[in-house]
Each structure stands twice: as structure tokens, then as C-alpha cells.
């Protein structure tokens, strides 16, 4: 057989050989670093035997695919360590993920940091033992019996979900541990050179909150200690940026158990930041993008949601009121604003000349999220959003969708985060389609319409089945949080069905009634999630215009307190958010605390400044911006705030 290698050279053999044998024949050093093979484009185990002509690439730990094999093996080593230390633990699944691995266990108590340290120590023992990982297969019924005898009910469930004629693969690590797995894996546990268990959390079996609560351990593994050290340093930076910690440390928001999960409380600082975002977006939409503003109720009778389809397709995500009452109307808090705004549109008869009719609202919405899904400000039960609905003629859809994308891009650029976003076309699931309105033709046509818009605008995007709204496909603008998880920041949805359900129409050029289309869109997304994103992106050092405190006035001593108050009054009169620190502390301490509070500017005032009506300006970017008159400083910072400049130096 002829084996064509990655560099174009070839090897010929008269008998079958495993990938690892061929790797040794090429180079002993290559074989020592090998993690997997790629045969005709498919990643395979090093144990895979090749018996015919093919193209072969030996994958090492320098390749992300090789690193994934290292991490997958590390997850099995971790599972063995847990079983040694906690024999009663039941194993579930343990995949490699983008930056490491995890394994879920059914145990009586959550894992503590001390437990993780013990598991790490046991893993080191297993790695030192250097047991070979051996692959074997069993028919489905034998595989079920094998795992039943081991007392692993979750593995049994996984096997039973496979077709009856399946051949099931396992990997054993010496005599101590065997796991259900498709592979690939390293040849032995000694191949794990550097690893760390980073955290633990609660998880649900198969992601279903109605199933068993499990304990998940996260970790990562690398081929050398330097890469591990760099990763751990990166994790420390993440912890410092995590909005759930930093936002609380900066006293931007808080939560209270007695109030409930997913119901954040905003302090005066956080409230001021949200107010600035809200006023900016509302003025932008109303004055520059042609929207009219509405204000609609926070709840409605079930009748409304039955017309819109939410009652049948979204009830699990809604808060239902008076459900058990026979005397009161059945109501629900609104999960979306759309059905309310439709009635604003229908309040008057509209002509084709009146379209597009763009409505926007700062809407507070309510979603009945599972407790395990909520995190900080990114997933909450009550949130406020810049929600809009555009009622339009079908021939206007391409232009209006493009405008929605342009508005979202403008907002992201102004916030300084436009380089971090990706686009996704969220489609229906043609197999599990019971949760959607419309037929296959409806979905194919509307999805293709969004594809065409993005293609014409040169937007690169991915596609995801099952992520559409129940009434139509979406353009989702995504961004990663500090942990690498993608959150949806902005959505633009095409809806060709709702207008007909509500009896919405316009009078066309022939004087006939015609059914419009609707675009559901946000310009920035919800304020809570956007604020979380900004906290993490800027590590709390926000652009000046967005800061709740933009200037702090620091008198050198109490003697200059009156002049400090004079400077403060003038700053506030010009719309600048400022405070004065008139404590009897040394100026050095005041400056250090101002820096720690991430204030963009501080002005020091003393004898000379008072005499000449000056301020000595410093900033996060420069220790000394120089002395200047109060008016000059106000003009400078006012321009920065007005233009929403993102200063970097």
C-alpha cells in the first residue's frame, strides 16, 4: 500500500500498519509527539490500522486537533481519579472543549477546591503509572450488560439510545478504569504533560433541568508547562474582568436572595450608566433613524398571546398570572413587545405611502428562565431592551434589513466592540418543527431572503438550525464573554406571518388591502447584557461618556475646599458627572483611590489653582495632562463626551 504524507512524499508497505507504527517509521521524535492521525481528511486514533492506499497526516499537540486529544484523555484520567477517591460517584460524559475539558459526575455533595486539589494529586499518580489506553468494542447488548455490572446507569442510558445493531467502543486505562468512548485518545496516560483543574459547578444531565443534577469539574491540559502557565495567567485576567465579580466590586449592581435569581438591582452608578445608554439609543433612533416611540403595557390577557402564537409556542418561557383563579382573567407578563405594538400600528388606517412604519420602545420584558441558566447580567428573568418593529411592504424588506444591520454596526462601533462580533443566521429545525409557525416553503424562502441580504452586504456568517424564533428566522449578532461563550447581543428577525394573524394591512397603490411584512429588531440588545459585555471588555475602565463618575475634584487640603466646590458646580452645570473628595486625607491617598475607582479624570486644586482659577488635570491615560483653565478643561472633556470618543492614550 502507498501512504502519501502531508509534505507530498510517500511511504510504501507490503502489510497493514497502525498510524503510530508509520509515525515511528517516519521519525521517532514525531511518534513521541503524535496525538492522532488524519487519514483522508478524517481524524483517527493512533491505534487505527491502515491496510490500503491513503493520505496520512500525523497530528501533534501543536495542532488544535491534537491538543483536543490530549484534553480528552485528561478528562478520562480525571474520571478515574474521581472514581478512586469517590467510589460512589457515577460517571456521565467528559468531552474536550475549546479551551480544556470537563466531566460530569453524579455525587452526593458538590466538589470543593480541596476536593479538586486531591483529584489533581491522584491524576498525577495515574499519569506517572503510565497505563496504556486500550480500545475495544462490544455489541450493544453486551455493552449494556458491561456497564450495568459496573453500576454506571448514565452510560447504560447512552448506550440504549443507540441503534440495536451498533457496535460500541470503549477505552480502558490499565485494569483500573474503563469508559464508553469513541476516541481518539493518547497511547498512554504519560502523554499528559501539563494540566490543571480550574473549577466546578452544577450541571443537569443532558442539559435538562428536569433530569439529574450533576457536578461538573472543568480543567485544561497542554503539551508543555509554559502553555499551561500562560493559560492560567489568562484565567486570572478573566476573573478580574468577569462582570459578575467586577460589576459587584465596582458597586454597579447586586442581587439579593430574598428578591430572587435573575432579578438584579442596579446601584446609582449602574443606573446612571443604563440611563446614558438608554437616552443615547432613544435619541439616535428617533432623531436620526426615523422611529416613532411607543409605550405599551407590561402584561396582557392570554387572548393576545394566543393570537400571536406565544401561548402555544412560548408558554414555558412566560410568567403566567391568575393561573389558578376562577374569578380573575388569565394574564401573562410580556416576553416580547411585538403583539402590543401591532395594535399601535392598527390604530389608524395606513397607506402604502406610510410604510415603512418604524416603532421603537424601551421595553421591560420577562422570561421564565431556568435557575441553572442564569448568570450575572447576561441571563436574567427581567430585562430592558431597545425593541423595535418595522411594518413594511415586501418590496422594502431588503433596504430595511440592511438599515437594521447598519444601525447595529453603528451602535457596536460607538461602544467600541464592533471588532468582537460575529454573525449567525438562525434557522428553524426542519425535523423538530412542531414549535414553529409556517411550512417548509415559508421557512426556506424567508431564510434565503436573510442569506441574500447578508451576502449582498458582504457579511460573513455561520448558520445554526433550531435557533430561529418560532415565527421567523433571525440574523443574530453574537459576541463572546470572557469565558468564550457566545451571547446574542442584537437580533434582526424577518416575520412574514404575524401580520396576517392579527389582521394587519395597508392600502396599496390600487386601493386594495395588502398584508405587510414585519421586522423585529434591536439596535443594541438588552441593557443588562450590554452592560455586562462592556464591563468585561473595558475591565471597568469605560469610555468617559459612559462613566457614572467622569471627574473627581481633589483639593490638596481642607483650605481649598470652597474652590473645589466652585469647580464642581461649574462641571455639573455643564452636564459633567463629577464629585469632590473633601476628606482630610493626604492628596497621594486620594489619587490612589481615584485610580482604583477607574475614574477617567481627576483635577487637583491648591493655592496656585485657586489664585489663577486653574485646575491641574490628570487622567487614566496620563499622570499629568497639565494645568488649564476650568473653561478649557470643560470644553475638552465635553467634546470627548459629546463625540463619544474612546480614548486609548
URFENGI-V356081 format. One record per pair of residues at least 12 apart in sequence whose C-alpha atoms are under 6 Angstrom apart, sorted by the first residue. I is the first residue (numbers start at 0). GAP is how many residues later the second one is. D is the distance in Angstrom with one decimal. If there is no record, write none. Layout:
i->I gap->GAP d->D
i->I gap->GAP d->D
//
This chain:
i->0 gap->12 d->5.3
i->0 gap->51 d->5.2
i->0 gap->52 d->5.0
i->1 gap->51 d->4.8
i->2 gap->50 d->5.7
i->2 gap->51 d->5.3
i->2 gap->52 d->5.8
i->3 gap->51 d->4.6
i->3 gap->52 d->6.0
i->4 gap->50 d->5.9
i->4 gap->51 d->5.1
i->4 gap->52 d->5.9
i->5 gap->51 d->5.4
i->15 gap->34 d->5.6
i->15 gap->35 d->4.4
i->16 gap->32 d->5.4
i->16 gap->33 d->5.4
i->17 gap->29 d->5.6
i->17 gap->30 d->5.3
i->17 gap->31 d->4.0
i->17 gap->32 d->5.8
i->18 gap->27 d->5.0
i->18 gap->29 d->5.9
i->19 gap->26 d->5.1
i->32 gap->27 d->5.5
i->33 gap->25 d->5.7
i->33 gap->26 d->4.5
i->34 gap->24 d->5.8
i->34 gap->25 d->5.1
i->34 gap->31 d->5.2
i->34 gap->151 d->5.6
i->35 gap->23 d->5.1
i->36 gap->20 d->5.8
i->36 gap->21 d->4.7
i->36 gap->22 d->5.3
i->37 gap->18 d->5.6
i->37 gap->19 d->5.0
i->38 gap->16 d->5.7
i->38 gap->17 d->4.8
i->39 gap->15 d->5.1
i->44 gap->139 d->4.5
i->67 gap->28 d->5.9
i->68 gap->116 d->5.5
i->70 gap->25 d->5.5
i->70 gap->29 d->6.0
i->70 gap->30 d->5.8
i->70 gap->150 d->5.4
i->71 gap->23 d->5.9
i->71 gap->24 d->4.8
i->72 gap->112 d->5.6
i->74 gap->19 d->5.8
i->79 gap->97 d->5.8
i->80 gap->38 d->5.8
i->80 gap->41 d->5.5
i->80 gap->42 d->5.6
i->88 gap->17 d->5.7
i->88 gap->18 d->5.0
i->89 gap->15 d->5.6
i->89 gap->16 d->5.0
i->89 gap->62 d->5.8
i->90 gap->14 d->5.0
i->91 gap->12 d->5.6
i->91 gap->13 d->5.9
i->91 gap->62 d->5.5
i->99 gap->119 d->5.7
i->99 gap->120 d->3.9
i->100 gap->117 d->5.9
i->100 gap->118 d->5.4
i->100 gap->119 d->5.7
i->101 gap->115 d->5.4
i->101 gap->116 d->4.4
i->102 gap->113 d->5.6
i->102 gap->114 d->5.6
i->103 gap->111 d->5.5
i->103 gap->112 d->4.3
i->104 gap->109 d->5.5
i->104 gap->110 d->5.2
i->105 gap->108 d->4.9
i->126 gap->62 d->4.8
i->126 gap->63 d->5.0
i->129 gap->58 d->5.8
i->129 gap->59 d->5.1
i->129 gap->60 d->4.8
i->130 gap->42 d->5.7
i->130 gap->43 d->5.1
i->130 gap->57 d->5.5
i->130 gap->58 d->5.8
i->131 gap->41 d->5.8
i->131 gap->55 d->5.9
i->131 gap->56 d->4.1
i->132 gap->39 d->5.5
i->132 gap->40 d->4.7
i->132 gap->54 d->5.6
i->132 gap->55 d->5.2
i->133 gap->37 d->5.4
i->133 gap->38 d->5.2
i->134 gap->35 d->5.7
i->134 gap->36 d->4.5
i->135 gap->33 d->5.7
i->135 gap->34 d->5.4
i->136 gap->31 d->5.3
i->136 gap->32 d->4.3
i->137 gap->29 d->5.7
i->137 gap->30 d->5.2
i->138 gap->28 d->4.7
i->139 gap->26 d->5.7
i->139 gap->27 d->5.8
i->143 gap->12 d->5.5
i->168 gap->12 d->5.9
i->168 gap->13 d->5.8
i->192 gap->30 d->5.3
i->192 gap->31 d->5.8
i->193 gap->27 d->5.6
i->193 gap->28 d->5.3
i->193 gap->30 d->5.7
i->193 gap->31 d->5.4
i->194 gap->25 d->5.6
i->194 gap->26 d->4.0
i->195 gap->23 d->5.5
i->195 gap->24 d->5.6
i->196 gap->21 d->5.9
i->196 gap->22 d->4.0
i->197 gap->20 d->5.7
i->197 gap->21 d->5.0
i->198 gap->18 d->6.0
i->198 gap->19 d->5.3
i->199 gap->16 d->5.4
i->199 gap->17 d->4.3
i->199 gap->18 d->5.9
i->200 gap->14 d->5.8
i->200 gap->15 d->5.2
i->201 gap->12 d->5.8
i->201 gap->13 d->4.7
i->201 gap->14 d->5.9
i->202 gap->12 d->5.9
i->237 gap->244 d->5.7
i->240 gap->295 d->4.8
i->240 gap->298 d->5.0
i->241 gap->294 d->5.8
i->242 gap->289 d->5.4
i->242 gap->292 d->5.6
i->242 gap->293 d->5.5
i->243 gap->132 d->5.0
i->251 gap->15 d->5.5
i->251 gap->17 d->5.4
i->251 gap->18 d->4.3
i->252 gap->12 d->5.5
i->252 gap->13 d->4.3
i->252 gap->14 d->5.5
i->261 gap->118 d->3.9
i->261 gap->119 d->4.8
i->268 gap->279 d->5.3
i->271 gap->276 d->5.7
i->272 gap->273 d->6.0
i->272 gap->275 d->5.8
i->290 gap->67 d->4.8
i->290 gap->68 d->5.4
i->291 gap->67 d->5.0
i->292 gap->66 d->5.8
i->292 gap->67 d->5.0
i->292 gap->68 d->5.6
i->293 gap->67 d->5.4
i->297 gap->35 d->5.9
i->297 gap->36 d->5.7
i->298 gap->33 d->5.5
i->298 gap->34 d->4.2
i->298 gap->35 d->5.1
i->299 gap->31 d->5.5
i->299 gap->32 d->5.8
i->300 gap->29 d->5.8
i->300 gap->30 d->4.3
i->301 gap->28 d->5.8
i->301 gap->29 d->5.3
i->312 gap->122 d->5.6
i->316 gap->50 d->5.4
i->316 gap->51 d->4.7
i->317 gap->49 d->5.5
i->317 gap->50 d->5.3
i->318 gap->13 d->5.7
i->318 gap->14 d->5.6
i->318 gap->49 d->5.9
i->319 gap->12 d->4.4
i->333 gap->31 d->5.8
i->333 gap->32 d->6.0
i->334 gap->30 d->5.1
i->334 gap->31 d->4.9
i->334 gap->32 d->5.6
i->349 gap->156 d->5.0
i->350 gap->155 d->5.2
i->350 gap->156 d->4.6
i->351 gap->155 d->5.8
i->351 gap->156 d->5.1
i->354 gap->37 d->5.3
i->355 gap->35 d->5.6
i->355 gap->36 d->4.4
i->356 gap->33 d->5.6
i->356 gap->34 d->5.2
i->357 gap->32 d->4.4
i->358 gap->29 d->5.4
i->358 gap->30 d->5.3
i->359 gap->27 d->5.7
i->359 gap->28 d->4.0
i->360 gap->26 d->5.5
i->361 gap->23 d->5.7
i->361 gap->24 d->4.9
i->362 gap->21 d->5.3
i->362 gap->22 d->5.3
i->363 gap->19 d->5.6
i->363 gap->20 d->4.2
i->364 gap->17 d->5.7
i->364 gap->18 d->5.5
i->365 gap->15 d->5.5
i->365 gap->16 d->4.6
i->366 gap->14 d->4.9
i->367 gap->13 d->5.8
i->368 gap->12 d->6.0
i->376 gap->151 d->5.3
i->376 gap->152 d->5.4
i->376 gap->155 d->5.8
i->377 gap->151 d->4.5
i->383 gap->142 d->5.4
i->383 gap->143 d->5.9
i->384 gap->140 d->5.6
i->384 gap->141 d->3.9
i->384 gap->142 d->6.0
i->385 gap->136 d->5.4
i->385 gap->139 d->6.0
i->386 gap->135 d->4.9
i->387 gap->133 d->5.3
i->387 gap->134 d->6.0
i->388 gap->130 d->5.6
i->388 gap->131 d->4.7
i->389 gap->128 d->5.5
i->389 gap->129 d->5.0
i->390 gap->126 d->6.0
i->390 gap->127 d->4.7
i->391 gap->124 d->5.5
i->391 gap->125 d->5.5
i->392 gap->123 d->5.2
i->393 gap->123 d->5.9
i->407 gap->115 d->5.0
i->420 gap->57 d->5.4
i->420 gap->58 d->4.8
i->421 gap->55 d->5.8
i->421 gap->56 d->5.1
i->422 gap->38 d->4.7
i->422 gap->53 d->5.8
i->422 gap->54 d->4.7
i->423 gap->37 d->5.1
i->423 gap->38 d->4.8
i->423 gap->39 d->5.5
i->423 gap->51 d->5.8
i->423 gap->52 d->5.1
i->424 gap->38 d->4.7
i->424 gap->49 d->5.9
i->424 gap->50 d->4.9
i->425 gap->38 d->5.1
i->425 gap->41 d->4.8
i->425 gap->42 d->4.8
i->425 gap->47 d->5.7
i->425 gap->48 d->5.1
i->426 gap->37 d->5.9
i->426 gap->38 d->4.7
i->426 gap->39 d->5.7
i->426 gap->40 d->5.7
i->426 gap->41 d->4.7
i->426 gap->46 d->5.2
i->427 gap->37 d->5.5
i->427 gap->38 d->4.7
i->427 gap->40 d->5.2
i->428 gap->36 d->5.3
i->428 gap->37 d->4.4
i->435 gap->34 d->4.4
i->436 gap->33 d->6.0
i->436 gap->34 d->5.3
i->446 gap->26 d->5.9
i->471 gap->22 d->5.7
i->471 gap->23 d->5.1
i->472 gap->20 d->5.8
i->473 gap->18 d->5.5
i->473 gap->19 d->4.2
i->474 gap->16 d->5.7
i->474 gap->17 d->5.0
i->475 gap->14 d->5.9
i->475 gap->15 d->4.6
i->476 gap->12 d->5.8
i->476 gap->13 d->5.1
i->488 gap->36 d->5.2
i->489 gap->32 d->5.6
i->489 gap->34 d->5.8
i->489 gap->35 d->4.9
i->490 gap->30 d->5.6
i->490 gap->31 d->5.8
i->491 gap->28 d->5.9
i->491 gap->29 d->4.4
i->492 gap->26 d->5.5
i->492 gap->27 d->4.9
i->493 gap->25 d->4.9
i->494 gap->23 d->5.1
i->494 gap->24 d->6.0
i->495 gap->21 d->4.9
i->540 gap->57 d->5.6
i->542 gap->103 d->5.4
i->544 gap->96 d->4.4
i->544 gap->99 d->5.7
i->548 gap->28 d->5.2
i->548 gap->29 d->5.6
i->549 gap->27 d->5.3
i->549 gap->28 d->5.8
i->549 gap->50 d->5.8
i->550 gap->27 d->4.6
i->550 gap->50 d->4.8
i->550 gap->51 d->5.2
i->551 gap->26 d->5.5
i->551 gap->27 d->5.0
i->551 gap->28 d->5.5
i->551 gap->50 d->4.6
i->552 gap->27 d->4.5
i->552 gap->49 d->5.7
i->552 gap->50 d->5.0
i->553 gap->27 d->5.5
i->553 gap->49 d->6.0
i->553 gap->50 d->4.8
i->554 gap->49 d->5.7
i->554 gap->50 d->4.9
i->555 gap->31 d->5.6
i->555 gap->50 d->5.4
i->599 gap->19 d->5.5
i->599 gap->20 d->5.3
i->600 gap->17 d->5.8
i->600 gap->18 d->4.3
i->601 gap->16 d->5.4
i->602 gap->12 d->5.8
i->602 gap->13 d->5.2
i->602 gap->14 d->4.5
i->603 gap->12 d->5.1
i->613 gap->14 d->5.4
i->613 gap->15 d->4.4
i->613 gap->16 d->5.7
i->614 gap->12 d->5.6
i->614 gap->13 d->5.7
i->620 gap->28 d->5.3
//
